């Protein structure tokens, strides 16, 4: 059985999910499935504006229960 977890994201999580460093400082949560990042959500500031973002790996699509937990 796989293990689904949501926790504060690290720089390594971001690199593993997106394949590169974030272009700015972000505050985020990561959803992992068997310790592999499958979902990301967070925010960053651009001057005085806060921008929220979220991405879900296609592997999580179709796993409605996990997508709800991730959200």
N, C-alpha and C positions, 0 to 999 in steps of 0.2 A: 504494500500500500504506500502511495506517495505521501509526502509530508508537505502541507501547505502552511506557510507562515507569513506574517506581515510584521515588519520591524523598521526602525529607522535605517535609511539608506547610507551607505558608505561610498567613498570615491571609487573603490573597487567594484561595487555593485553597478554604479553608473557606467564605468568603463566596460564591464561585462555585458550590460544590456544594450548600450548605445554604440559600443566599439570605439569610443573616444572620450576625452575629458569634457566636462561641462564647460560651456563658454563663459559662465559666470558662476558665482556662488549660489547654490540652491539648497533648500531645505526640503527633504523628501522622505517618503516611505517607499519601501520596496516589498513586493509580494514575491516570495520564492516558492518554488515547487522542487522538492528534493535538493534544496540549497542552490538552485539555479534561478536567477531573476527572471520573472515572467510578467511582472507588472510594475509600473513606476508611477508615482504621483507626488506632486509637490508644488512649490512656488519659488519665485525669485523676484528680486526687486530690480527694476530698471529705472534708476533715478528715484522719482517719487511714486512710481506705479508698481503695484504688485501684480504679477502674472502667474496664474495657476496653470499646471500642465498635467497630463496623464497619458500613459501609453500602456497598452496591454499586448503581450506577445500573442501571435496567432494560436499558439499551443493552449492558451487559456480560453480561447473562443470555443464555445460549445460546452464549457464547464460552467453552466449558469450559476450554480451554487457558489463556486469559487470566485466568479466575476462579481457577484453580489458582495461577498466578503471583502474582496479587494476594494470595491467602491466604498 
